[in-house]
Amino acid sequence: MRAFSGSLALLLAMAPCAAMAAEPVCITKAEATSLVTYALPQAINGTAKRCAPSLPANAFLRTGAPALASRYAAQKDRYWPKARPAVMKALSAQNGDSSNMMAGLPDETLRQLADVFVEGFVAQRIAPKSCKQLDLAIDLLSPLPPENMAGLIALTLDAAGGADPKLGKVSLCKD
């Protein structure tokens, strides 16, 4: 579960500049939940791409991930309005030029950039040795609707926040 939580915590670093931000960024729990819910399909696809070579043919990430990602993607439009501020907060921490440029992009373009980034970022950051655990965790959680999976991830991140309040340069705001 630790590997699963750590990998999905990467979703909070959704904006490319967030990992390089000069100052930590505070994202509310509601923004984090919306961001995670919005990004779950890309995170699942990225995980499946990274892990497929190291998993058996019958592994969930090789057989069930496309359907799960598709099911979750059907609800993405509903979560973008609350996920967008989290993306913009992470961008604003980098520098004004980057943030202003991204803020001026059409919403659909910003969404496409975020989608491509999340899938690639997750795929690059997953250690192949954690693929078996990730496969099992995603399989076990797959019956949940996206809101519940994202809520569980946000709850895990919040609980872990007491030990390590920052996930890179992005943290959950304190109540």
N, C-alpha and C positions, 0 to 999 in steps of 0.2 A: 504494500500500500504506500510505503514511503516513496518508492520509485515512481508510482503512478501519480501521487500528489505532486512530487517534484516536477515531473514532466508536464503535467497540466498546469502547474503554476507558471510555466513559460507563457501561457496564454495572456497573463497579465503584462507581459512585455511585448504586446502585440505590435506597437509602432516601432519601426526600425530604429529610430533615434532613442528609444527608451533605454536600450542597453548601454548607450553612450552618454546618457543625460548627465549634466553637471550637477544637478540638484535632485534629490529624491522627489518623486511625484506621489501625491496622496490621491487614491481613487476610493470613492465610497463603496460600501459593500453592495449597494444596489447597482452601481456602475460596474463593479467587478462581476457580479452575477450576470448582468446583461451582456457584458463583454465575453464572458466565458460561454454563455448560452449561444451568443452569435457565432463565436469562433469554433465551437465544438466540431462541426462538420470538417473544417480544414484541419483541426488538430487530429481528428480520427484518421483522415486521409493521410496526413503526414506521418503519423505513427505507423499506419499500415504499410506505407511505402518503405519506411526505414526498416521495419521489422520483418517484412515478408521473406527476405532471403534467409533469415535465421530461424524461421518457424516451420513446423511441419505443414503439409498441404491441408490438413483439416483444422488448423488453428483458426480461431474466431477472426483475427485480424485479416486473414487471407480469404475467409469465406463469408463472414457476416458484416465486415466493416463497411463495404460499399452501401448496403441496404440501410445500415444504421446512420451513416453520414447523410444519405439521401433523406431519410425520415427526419433527421434533425434540421437539414437545410430547408425543408418546407416551411419552417417557422422563423427563419432568419430575419425576414423583413420586419417582423414584430419587435425584434430586439435591437436593431440597428440604432434607432433614435436615442436609446439610453447607452448604447455601447460607444457611439460616436464621441461623446464628451470625454470618455476615458482615453480614447485614441488621441484626441486633441490635447489633453493634459500631458500625456507622455511626450508628444511632439513639442509642446511649448517649453518643456524642461531642457530640450536640446539647445535651440537658439531661435531667435525671432524670425530670421529669414526662412528657415525650414518650416517652422510652424505657420507663418503667414502664407507661404507658398501652398502648403497642404490645405490650409483653411480655405483658400481660394479655389480649390479644385471642386468640380461638380461632385455631388454626393456619391453618385454611382462609381466614379473614378476612384475616389477615396476608398470605397468599399472593396473594389477590385484589388487595389494595392494592398489593403489589409488582408484580404483573403489569400493572396499569393504569398505575402510575407509570413502569415501564420503557418501555412502548410510547409513552406520551406524551412522556417525557423525550427519548428517542432521536429521535422525530419532530420535536420542537422544536429540537433542537441540530444537526441535520444541515444543512450549508450546501448549497443546491441545486446549486451549482457542483461539488460533489464527488459528485453522484449517478452520473455515468457511471463513475467509478472504483469506487464502491461496488458498482454493478451488476456490473461485471466481476469484482471480487474475490469477491463472494458467489457468483456463477455458477461461478467457478473452484474455490471451496472447497465448493460444494454436494454433491459426491459423498461428502465425508467424513462419517463418523458424528459426532454431536454432541460426543462425548468428544474426538475428534481436533481438531475445529474449536476447541473451547474450550481444549484444550491448546495449540494453536498461538497463540491469542490471549493466553493466560496467559504463554507463552514470549516472545512479542513484548513484552508489558508488562514482563516481568522484564528483558529485554534493554534496553528503553528506560529502565528504572529507574535505570541508571547515569548517564544524562544528566539525567533529571528524576525524582527519586525519588518525587514525589507526583503523583497524578492528582486534582486538586482537593484535598480534605482526606482522601482515601483513598490509602493506599500499600500496597505489598506488603511484608510483614515481611522483614527481613534474615535470612538463614540464620545 
